[in-house]
């Protein structure tokens, strides 16, 4: 019965920071975000919660598979789960940086570091559990789009960068 609780816990964990990021910054989205210049290929606002629910569920369950295959929090788990934890922290930090602080420079730096950690996580997981690594592929695809979107918003909204205002 205990493994069921671990499965649910690991699967739900990514949603916690994602929900908090949305909850704390939800008021900035309709006003400030809507006024930003965005590319034509920017997904609709309605797509984001659906996408993140699926992506967080996949990565959370994948983290459980890796944790389970490594026998829990063993010394072998330090690097693969450390990379996962670090990328999750950067993932959770992006909305407060982008929406909360409206700091496009820091949001861009955050997502570029996040990309590297997410790729590192996938590479370290591939040797442990191929299914877990495959479950990260949609996340990496979405991150690639989100990174391109962040770069475009950063480039196309120079007045939003610190020190560039009136």
N, C-alpha and C positions, 0 to 999 in steps of 0.2 A: 504493500500500500504506500510505502514511503517514496518509491520511485515515481509514482504518479504525481506526488507533491513536488518533487524536484523538476519533473517535466514541465508542469504548469508554472512553477516559479521561474525557471529559466526562460520559458516562452513569453511570460508576461513582463519580465524585467525591462526589456527595451521600450515597451509601451509606457512605462512609468515616466521616464524622462521626456519622451515624445509628447505625452499628454500634458505634462507640466509646462513644457516649452510652448505648446499651443495655448494652454489656459492663461499663462502669464502674459502672452503677447497677442492674444486674440483681438484686442481693441486697436492694435496698430495696423492690422491687416486691411480692414476696409478703408481706412483713411490714407495713411502714408504709403502703403504698398501699392494701392490702386493708382496713385499719382505717379509712380515711377515709370520711366520709359522702359518697356520690356519688348523683347523680340516677338515676332508673329508666332513663333513656335512655342511660346511659353504656355505650359498646360493651364487649363482652367483651374480656378481656386478649388472647385469641387473635387478635382482629381487627387489632390494632395492627401486628404485624410484617408481615402480609400487605398491609395498606393502605400502610404506609410503603415497602415494597419497590416497589409499583406507582407510588406518588407520586414517590419519589426517582428511579426509572427515567425517568418521564415528564419531570420537570423537568430531569434531567441531559441527556437527549437534546435537549430544547428549548433548553438553553443552548448545546449544540453547534451547532444550527441557526442561532442568532443569531450566535454567534462566526464561523461559516463565512460567513454572509451579509454580515457586516461586514468580511470579509477578515482575520480573526485579531484580534490584539490591537492594533488601530488606535486612533487618537484617537476615532473614532466609537463605539468599543466601551466607552469609559470609563464612561459613565453607565449604559447597559443592563446591562453585565456587572458594574459596580460595585454597582448596586442588587441584582442577583442574588447577588453574593458577600456583601453585607451581610446580606441576608435569610437566606442559608444559615448564616452565623455565628450569627445569633439563633436559627435553627431548631436548630442543634447545641447552643446554650447552654441551651435550655429543659430537657432532661432532667437535666443536672447541677444546675441551679437548683432544679427541682421535686423530683426524687428524691434527688439527692446532698446538697444543702444543706437540703432540705425547707423552702425559703423560698418560700412561696406568694405573698408580695408581689412578690418579684423575678421569679418565674415569670410572674405576671400582667403585670407591666410589660414583660417580654421579649416575651410573645406579642402584646400590643397593638402594640408597635413592629414586630414581625414582620409583623403584618397589614398595616400601612401600607406597609412595604417590599415585601411580596409584591404588593400592589395596584399600587404604583409600577412594579415589575418587569413585571407584565403589561401595563400601559399603555405602557411604553417599548418592549416587545417587539412589541406589536400593529402598530406602524408599520413594523417591520423584517421580521417573519415571522409571518403570521397563525396558521400551524400551531403554532409555538412558543407563542404566546399561548394558543391553545386547549388545548394540553397542560398549561398551568398551571391551567386551570379546576377540574379535580378536586382539585388541591392547595388552591386557595382555598376550595373547598367543605369540605374536611376541616379546614382551618385555622379556618373559621367554627365548625364543631362543636367543635373543640379549644379555641377561645377561650371559647365558651359553657360548656364543661365546666370549664375553668380558673376562670372567674368563679364558677360554682356551687360548686366545691370550695373556693375562696377564701372565699366568703360562708358556706358551711355548716360550715366547720371553723375557727372563730375561734381555738380553742385552739392551732392550728398556726402562728399568726402570731407573729413575733418580739415579745417583750415582753408577750405575753398569757398566758404559762404560769403555772401555780400561783403 
